[in-house]
Amino acid sequence: MNPAVLIASIYVFALAAFLGYQLISKVPPLLHTPLMSATNAISGISLIGSLVIAGAHHSRFATLLGFVAVITSTSNVVGGFAITDRMLKMFQKRPSPKPEAGKAVAK
């Protein structure tokens, strides 16, 4: 790999990490659930890409990296949906308890 390409790639990665952190830290709590859903969709796209790389048989190293990417993307998707489901359950109305038979309801 050309050193100039490597430095440019590291620069883009560092810039994306910094901008991603700044963006996520400024999101209000009300928007966290929709943002999690969008992030899960992006993780699903990366899962498909990692499956393609793992199955392409370019080299053993590429297949190994593709396998690691499949495992991490899958855990990210499953964990993200589990957390999103838990957050959405927090906003559901709880059923009101029914009065017992034979007792008068006080109003």
SVG drawing of the C-alpha trace seen along z (x, -y; Angstrom):
<svg xmlns="http://www.w3.org/2000/svg" viewBox="-69 -19 74 38">
<polyline fill="none" stroke="black" stroke-width="0.4" points="0.0,0.0 1.2,-3.4 2.2,-5.5 0.3,-8.5 -2.9,-6.4 -2.4,-5.0 -2.0,-8.5 -5.0,-9.8 -7.0,-6.7 -6.0,-7.3 -6.8,-11.0 -10.3,-10.2 -10.9,-7.6 -9.8,-10.1 -12.0,-12.8 -15.0,-10.5 -14.5,-9.3 -14.3,-12.9 -17.3,-14.1 -19.3,-11.0 -18.5,-11.6 -19.5,-15.3 -22.7,-14.4 -23.8,-11.8 -23.0,-13.9 -25.2,-16.7 -28.3,-14.5 -31.2,-15.3 -32.4,-12.3 -35.8,-12.4 -34.1,-11.5 -32.0,-8.6 -34.5,-5.8 -34.9,-6.9 -31.1,-7.4 -30.6,-3.9 -32.9,-2.5 -31.0,-4.3 -27.7,-3.1 -29.1,0.5 -30.0,0.1 -26.4,-1.1 -25.0,1.9 -27.2,4.2 -25.7,2.8 -22.2,3.3 -23.2,6.9 -24.2,7.6 -20.9,6.1 -18.9,8.2 -20.7,11.3 -19.7,10.5 -16.1,10.0 -16.0,13.1 -17.3,15.2 -15.3,13.7 -12.2,15.9 -9.7,13.2 -7.1,14.4 -7.1,16.1 -6.5,12.8 -9.4,11.1 -11.7,14.0 -10.6,13.9 -11.2,10.1 -14.6,10.7 -15.5,13.3 -14.5,11.0 -16.6,8.2 -19.6,10.6 -19.4,11.4 -19.0,7.8 -21.7,6.5 -24.1,9.3 -23.6,8.5 -24.0,4.8 -27.3,5.4 -28.7,7.8 -27.6,5.7 -29.0,2.5 -32.4,3.9 -32.5,5.4 -31.7,1.9 -34.2,0.2 -36.9,2.7 -36.1,2.1 -36.3,-1.7 -39.6,-1.5 -41.1,0.7 -40.3,-2.2 -42.8,-4.4 -45.7,-1.9 -48.7,-2.5 -49.0,-0.1 -52.4,1.6 -54.3,0.2 -55.0,2.8 -58.6,4.1 -60.5,3.8 -61.1,7.1 -64.5,8.7 -66.8,7.8 -65.0,4.5 -66.4,1.1 -64.3,-1.2 -63.7,-4.5 -63.9,-7.6"/>
</svg>
